[in-house]
Amino acid sequence: MKLGRREFLASAGATALTASLAGRSAWAQAKEVEVGLLMPLSGLYARFGASARQGAEMAVDKINKEGGIKALGGAKMKLVVLDCGDTAEKAKSAAQRMVAEYPNMVAVSGSYLSTFTLATSEVTERAHLPMLTLSYSDLITDRGFKYIFQTSATAGSQATQALPTVVKIAKSAGGNPKKVAIITDNTAASVASVKPMREHLLKDVGLELVVDETFTPPLADATPLVQKVRSARPDLLFFLPTVISDAKLVLEKMNEFGMGQGRVPTMAFGIAMFEPDMLKSMSPDLLQGMIGSIGSWGSKGHEAIAAELKAKYNEPWVDQNVISTYADYIVIKEALEKAGKADREAVATALHTMDGGPSKYYPGGEIKFDDKGRRVNAGLTIIQWQSGVPVTIYPDNLAVAKPIWSKK
């Protein structure tokens, strides 16, 4: 059938429009959304950054395999990984490079150590780049920033939650601690954790502080610290290192002085003493019974993630950095779905107004942030070395084992 000039032009225009829309649709489907991971991948804290990277990679892979960001036409997440090094200065410099080199990045997770996060978040705040963090320091979200979101319970909140719980655990398992010692490094999260303990928490639960020592990592010699603890004979030691080598040094010196877990039960805040690397040069017997208060940990309900982590990376368990960072990208994905566009301001607004119900990957609380950017009612996990594995013993709905208590 022959077409007149007008009909021909109309038909050609419709065809061109259809082709254009199809092309745009295909472009939208293929478009990537940049998300960042800013973690220490070199230096003293590289082990923790590596764990965070594993969690990030697994989460982004899951999101992309399940169809990407549906509100953006199935756009895939593109993970940009950056090394923030092992000092606050290096971390801040890395953050500056990140915002300069990746102007299309819509959100980032970082930067493990609170000292680093305090530095990097100053940069991301100026760039209006939303940052999710597992770092503990209360200062992170006490500065009036609008683009920082703290997914773990703060250090002060964790101490408040943990102390009465640990006393109950001790008594239920046959212990009765009265005198305690504190050995802590001077990093931001550690300082924030011990501050309320010193001020009132220990007294509130009937514990007497008999040793209180602070050191700068990395430790060269643990002897003076351990000698003070031995002389005071506490019923419980609160130990807050952030470097694995420091954790090993103190524990080995305690064992040398006859103060192993069978003599002085030890509780740690943070994950340095619960990494697989601890087993490379230490017997599981030296770790048996040690308790840790952790912002998050692989627990009941995370079996599939644990199996994937083992298969892909040959890691024996899901630590805080894996599970928290994994969860961060699930939250970022939901923020993008809510925002409906790959835009920093829109993502930040989505995070501030998010109400995602009970948390599936973080312990306790909701997928919801308060005015400061803290996750609402964030809980914690208490873990314990048992038979060469750190297992969750609290809260009950996440626990995979019952607590044990070393007796003097």
C-alpha positions as CSV (number, residue, x, y, z in Angstrom):
1,M,0.0,0.0,0.0
2,K,1.3,3.4,-1.0
3,L,1.6,6.2,1.6
4,G,1.2,9.9,1.0
5,R,3.9,12.3,2.0
6,R,2.1,13.3,5.2
7,E,1.4,9.7,6.2
8,F,4.9,8.7,5.5
9,L,6.4,11.4,7.6
10,A,4.0,10.6,10.5
11,S,4.9,6.9,10.3
12,A,8.6,7.7,10.1
13,G,8.3,10.0,13.1
14,A,6.5,7.4,15.2
15,T,9.1,4.8,14.3
16,A,11.9,7.2,15.3
17,L,10.2,8.0,18.5
18,T,9.7,4.4,19.3
19,A,13.3,3.6,18.6
20,S,14.4,6.6,20.7
21,L,12.3,5.5,23.6
22,A,13.6,1.9,23.3
23,G,17.1,3.2,23.2
24,R,16.5,5.3,26.3
25,S,14.9,2.4,28.0
26,A,17.9,0.1,27.2
27,W,20.3,2.9,28.3
28,A,18.4,3.2,31.6
29,Q,18.5,-0.6,32.1
30,A,22.2,-0.6,31.5
31,K,23.1,2.5,33.5
32,E,25.2,2.0,36.6
33,V,24.9,3.7,40.0
34,E,28.2,4.4,41.8
35,V,28.4,3.5,45.5
36,G,31.6,3.7,47.5
37,L,33.4,1.7,50.1
38,L,36.1,3.8,51.9
39,M,37.9,1.4,54.3
40,P,41.5,0.7,55.5
41,L,42.9,-1.8,53.0
42,S,46.6,-1.2,54.0
43,G,48.5,-0.8,57.3
44,L,47.4,-1.7,60.8
45,Y,43.7,-2.0,60.1
46,A,43.8,-3.7,56.7
47,R,42.2,-6.9,58.0
48,F,39.1,-5.1,59.0
49,G,38.8,-3.3,55.7
50,A,39.2,-6.6,53.8
51,S,36.2,-8.0,55.8
52,A,34.1,-4.9,55.0
53,R,35.0,-5.3,51.3
54,Q,33.8,-8.9,51.3
55,G,30.4,-7.9,52.8
56,A,30.1,-5.0,50.3
57,E,30.9,-7.3,47.3
58,M,28.4,-9.9,48.4
59,A,25.6,-7.4,48.9
60,V,26.2,-5.6,45.6
61,D,26.3,-8.9,43.8
62,K,23.0,-9.9,45.4
63,I,21.3,-6.6,44.5
64,N,22.5,-6.8,40.9
65,K,21.5,-10.5,40.5
66,E,18.1,-9.7,41.8
67,G,17.4,-7.0,39.2
68,G,19.3,-4.0,40.4
69,I,17.5,-0.8,41.3
70,K,14.0,-1.3,40.0
71,A,13.0,2.4,40.4
72,L,15.9,3.2,38.1
73,G,14.9,0.8,35.4
74,G,17.0,-2.0,36.8
75,A,20.2,0.0,37.0
76,K,23.1,-2.0,38.5
77,M,25.2,-0.9,41.5
78,K,28.8,-0.3,40.7
79,L,31.0,-0.6,43.8
80,V,34.0,1.7,44.0
81,V,36.5,0.6,46.6
82,L,39.0,3.0,48.1
83,D,41.8,2.6,50.7
84,C,41.6,5.1,53.5
85,G,45.0,3.9,55.0
86,D,45.8,3.7,58.6
87,T,45.8,7.2,59.9
88,A,43.2,10.0,60.1
89,E,45.3,12.1,57.8
90,K,45.4,9.4,55.1
91,A,41.7,8.7,55.6
92,K,40.8,12.4,55.1
93,S,43.0,12.6,52.0
94,A,41.4,9.5,50.5
95,A,37.9,10.9,51.1
96,Q,38.9,14.1,49.3
97,R,40.2,12.1,46.3
98,M,37.0,10.1,46.3
99,V,34.6,13.1,46.1
100,A,36.8,14.7,43.5
101,E,37.2,11.7,41.2
102,Y,33.7,10.2,41.6
103,P,31.2,13.1,41.3
104,N,28.4,10.7,40.4
105,M,28.8,8.6,43.5
106,V,25.4,8.6,45.5
107,A,26.4,7.0,48.8
108,V,29.4,5.5,50.6
109,S,30.0,3.1,53.5
110,G,33.1,3.7,55.8
111,S,35.5,4.0,57.5
112,Y,35.8,1.3,60.2
113,L,37.8,3.0,63.0
114,S,35.8,5.9,64.5
115,T,38.9,8.1,64.3
116,F,38.9,7.6,60.5
117,T,35.2,8.1,60.2
118,L,35.3,11.4,62.1
119,A,37.8,12.6,59.5
120,T,36.3,11.2,56.3
121,S,32.7,12.3,57.2
122,E,33.9,15.9,57.4
123,V,34.7,15.6,53.7
124,T,31.6,13.7,52.7
125,E,29.4,16.2,54.6
126,R,30.8,19.1,52.6
127,A,30.1,17.1,49.4
128,H,26.6,16.3,50.5
129,L,27.5,12.6,50.0
130,P,25.5,10.3,52.3
131,M,27.8,8.0,54.4
132,L,26.7,5.0,56.4
133,T,29.0,3.8,59.1
134,L,29.4,1.0,61.6
135,S,31.8,3.2,63.7
136,Y,30.8,3.6,67.3
137,S,32.0,7.0,68.6
138,D,29.1,9.2,69.8
139,L,30.9,12.2,68.3
140,I,30.2,11.0,64.8
141,T,26.6,11.9,65.0
142,D,26.9,14.6,67.7
143,R,28.1,17.3,65.3
144,G,24.9,18.3,63.6
145,F,25.8,16.7,60.3
146,K,23.0,15.9,57.8
147,Y,24.7,13.3,55.6
148,I,26.1,10.8,58.1
149,F,24.1,7.7,59.2
150,Q,25.3,5.5,62.1
151,T,24.0,2.0,61.8
152,S,25.6,0.5,64.9
153,A,24.7,1.5,68.4
154,T,27.0,4.3,69.6
155,A,29.8,3.5,72.0
156,G,28.0,5.1,74.9
157,S,24.8,3.2,74.1
158,Q,26.7,-0.1,73.8
159,A,28.4,0.4,77.2
160,T,25.0,1.2,78.8
161,Q,23.4,-1.9,77.2
162,A,26.3,-4.3,77.8
163,L,27.4,-3.8,81.4
164,P,24.2,-4.9,83.2
165,T,23.8,-7.8,80.6
166,V,27.3,-9.0,81.2
167,V,26.8,-9.0,85.0
168,K,23.7,-11.1,84.5
169,I,25.5,-13.4,82.2
170,A,28.3,-13.9,84.7
171,K,25.9,-14.6,87.6
172,S,23.8,-17.0,85.4
173,A,27.0,-18.9,84.6
174,G,28.3,-19.1,88.2
175,G,30.4,-15.9,88.4
176,N,30.1,-12.9,90.7
177,P,32.4,-10.1,89.5
178,K,33.0,-7.2,92.0
179,K,36.4,-5.7,91.1
180,V,37.2,-4.7,87.5
181,A,40.2,-3.4,85.5
182,I,40.2,-1.4,82.3
183,I,42.9,-1.5,79.7
184,T,42.0,0.6,76.6
185,D,43.7,2.2,73.6
186,N,43.1,5.9,72.9
187,T,41.2,5.7,69.7
188,A,37.8,7.5,69.5
189,A,35.5,4.5,69.9
190,S,37.4,3.1,72.8
191,V,37.5,6.4,74.6
192,A,33.8,6.8,74.0
193,S,33.1,3.3,75.4
194,V,35.0,3.7,78.7
195,K,33.8,7.3,79.4
196,P,30.3,6.3,80.7
197,M,31.8,3.3,82.5
198,R,34.2,5.5,84.4
199,E,31.6,8.1,85.1
200,H,28.7,6.0,86.5
201,L,28.0,2.7,84.7
202,L,30.4,0.6,86.7
203,K,29.0,2.0,90.0
204,D,25.5,1.6,88.8
205,V,26.0,-2.2,88.4
206,G,28.0,-2.6,91.6
207,L,31.5,-2.9,90.1
208,E,34.6,-1.3,91.6
209,L,37.3,0.0,89.2
210,V,40.7,-1.0,90.5
211,V,42.9,-0.5,87.4
212,D,42.4,2.1,84.7
213,E,45.1,2.2,82.0
214,T,45.2,3.8,78.5
215,F,47.8,3.2,75.8
216,T,48.5,4.4,72.2
217,P,48.5,1.7,69.5
218,P,50.6,-0.1,68.5
219,L,51.9,-1.5,71.8
220,A,55.7,-2.2,72.1
221,D,55.5,-3.9,75.5
222,A,52.5,-5.1,77.4
223,T,54.4,-6.0,80.6
224,P,53.7,-2.8,82.6
225,L,49.9,-2.9,81.8
226,V,49.6,-6.6,82.7
227,Q,51.7,-6.3,85.9
228,K,49.2,-3.6,87.2
229,V,46.3,-5.9,86.5
230,R,48.0,-8.9,88.2
231,S,48.7,-6.8,91.3
232,A,45.1,-5.6,91.6
233,R,43.6,-9.1,91.1
234,P,40.3,-8.0,89.4
235,D,37.4,-10.4,88.8
236,L,36.9,-9.0,85.3
237,L,39.1,-7.2,82.8
238,F,37.6,-4.8,80.2
239,F,40.0,-4.7,77.3
240,L,39.6,-2.3,74.4
241,P,42.2,-2.7,71.7
242,T,41.6,-1.9,68.0
243,V,44.7,-3.6,66.6
244,I,45.0,-7.3,66.5
245,S,48.7,-7.3,67.3
246,D,47.9,-5.3,70.6
247,A,45.2,-7.8,71.5
248,K,47.7,-10.7,71.0
249,L,50.5,-9.0,72.9
250,V,48.4,-8.4,76.0
251,L,46.7,-11.8,76.0
252,E,50.1,-13.6,75.6
253,K,51.6,-11.6,78.4
254,M,48.6,-12.4,80.7
255,N,49.1,-16.1,79.9
256,E,52.8,-15.8,80.6
257,F,52.0,-14.2,84.0
258,G,49.5,-17.0,84.8
259,M,46.5,-14.7,84.2
260,G,44.8,-16.5,81.3
261,Q,41.0,-16.8,80.9
262,G,40.9,-19.3,83.7
263,R,42.1,-16.7,86.1
264,V,40.9,-13.3,84.9
265,P,37.8,-13.3,82.7
266,T,38.1,-10.8,79.9
267,M,35.5,-8.7,78.1
268,A,36.4,-6.8,74.9
269,F,34.5,-4.0,73.1
270,G,35.0,-4.1,69.4
271,I,36.2,-6.9,67.1
272,A,40.0,-6.9,67.2
273,M,40.1,-9.9,69.6
274,F,37.6,-12.0,67.6
275,E,39.1,-12.1,64.2
276,P,40.3,-15.5,62.6
277,D,43.8,-14.0,62.6
278,M,43.9,-14.4,66.4
279,L,44.2,-18.1,65.9
280,K,47.2,-17.9,63.7
281,S,49.6,-17.5,66.6
282,M,47.5,-18.2,69.6
283,S,46.0,-21.4,71.0
284,P,42.1,-21.5,71.2
285,D,42.6,-22.3,74.9
286,L,43.9,-18.8,75.5
287,L,40.8,-17.3,74.0
288,Q,38.2,-19.7,75.5
289,G,35.5,-17.9,77.4
290,M,36.5,-14.4,76.3
291,I,33.4,-12.2,75.9
292,G,32.9,-9.3,73.4
293,S,30.4,-6.5,73.1
294,I,30.0,-5.9,69.4
295,G,27.9,-3.6,67.3
296,S,26.9,-6.5,65.1
297,W,27.9,-10.1,64.4
298,G,26.9,-13.1,62.2
299,S,24.1,-14.7,64.2
300,K,21.0,-16.8,63.9
301,G,19.4,-16.1,60.6
302,H,22.6,-15.3,58.8
303,E,23.5,-18.9,57.8
304,A,23.2,-18.2,54.0
305,I,25.6,-15.3,54.2
306,A,28.0,-17.4,56.3
307,A,27.9,-20.2,53.7
308,E,28.5,-17.7,50.8
309,L,31.4,-16.1,52.7
310,K,33.0,-19.4,53.3
311,A,32.6,-20.5,49.6
312,K,33.8,-17.2,48.1
313,Y,36.5,-16.1,50.6
314,N,37.2,-19.1,52.7
315,E,36.4,-17.1,55.9
316,P,35.3,-19.2,58.9
317,W,32.6,-16.8,60.3
318,V,30.7,-13.6,59.6
319,D,32.3,-10.8,61.7
320,Q,30.9,-7.3,62.3
321,N,32.5,-5.7,59.3
322,V,31.1,-8.3,56.9
323,I,27.5,-8.2,58.2
324,S,27.2,-4.5,58.9
325,T,28.7,-3.5,55.6
326,Y,26.6,-6.0,53.8
327,A,23.5,-4.4,55.4
328,D,24.7,-0.9,54.5
329,Y,24.3,-1.6,50.8
330,I,20.9,-3.2,51.3
331,V,19.9,0.0,53.0
332,I,21.4,2.2,50.2
333,K,19.5,0.1,47.7
334,E,16.2,0.7,49.5
335,A,17.1,4.5,49.7
336,L,17.6,4.6,45.9
337,E,14.3,2.8,45.4
338,K,12.6,5.4,47.6
339,A,14.4,8.3,46.0
340,G,13.6,7.2,42.5
341,K,16.8,8.8,41.2
342,A,20.5,8.5,41.5
343,D,21.0,11.8,43.3
344,R,22.9,12.4,46.6
345,E,20.3,14.9,48.0
346,A,17.4,12.5,47.1
347,V,19.2,9.6,48.7
348,A,20.0,11.5,51.9
349,T,16.3,12.6,52.1
350,A,15.2,9.0,51.6
351,L,17.5,7.8,54.4
352,H,16.2,10.5,56.8
353,T,12.6,9.5,56.1
354,M,13.1,5.8,55.8
355,D,11.0,3.5,58.0
356,G,11.9,0.0,57.0
357,G,10.7,-1.9,60.0
358,P,12.7,-4.3,62.1
359,S,16.3,-4.9,61.1
360,K,17.2,-8.1,59.4
361,Y,21.0,-7.8,59.4
362,Y,21.8,-5.2,62.2
363,P,21.0,-6.4,65.8
364,G,17.8,-4.9,67.2
365,G,16.1,-1.6,66.4
366,E,14.6,-0.4,63.1
367,I,15.8,0.5,59.7
368,K,15.0,4.1,60.6
369,F,17.3,7.1,61.6
370,D,16.7,9.8,64.1
371,D,17.4,13.5,63.7
372,K,21.1,12.9,64.4
373,G,21.4,10.1,61.9
374,R,21.5,7.3,64.5
375,R,19.6,4.1,63.8
376,V,16.6,4.0,66.0
377,N,16.9,1.6,69.0
378,A,20.0,0.0,67.7
379,G,21.0,-3.0,69.8
380,L,24.3,-5.0,70.1
381,T,25.5,-8.5,70.1
382,I,27.5,-10.2,72.9
383,I,29.8,-12.9,71.6
384,Q,32.1,-15.4,73.3
385,W,35.0,-17.6,72.2
386,Q,33.9,-21.2,72.6
387,S,35.9,-24.1,71.2
388,G,37.9,-21.9,68.8
389,V,34.9,-19.9,67.4
390,P,33.4,-16.6,68.6
391,V,29.6,-17.3,68.8
392,T,26.7,-15.1,69.6
393,I,25.3,-15.5,73.2
394,Y,23.1,-12.4,73.3
395,P,20.4,-11.3,72.5
396,D,18.4,-14.5,72.9
397,N,16.7,-14.3,69.5
398,L,20.1,-14.2,67.8
399,A,22.1,-16.5,70.1
400,V,23.6,-19.7,68.8
401,A,25.1,-20.8,72.1
402,K,24.7,-20.4,75.9
403,P,27.3,-18.4,77.8
404,I,30.1,-19.9,79.9
405,W,32.1,-18.1,82.7
406,S,35.7,-18.6,83.7
407,K,36.1,-19.1,87.5
408,K,39.2,-17.9,89.3
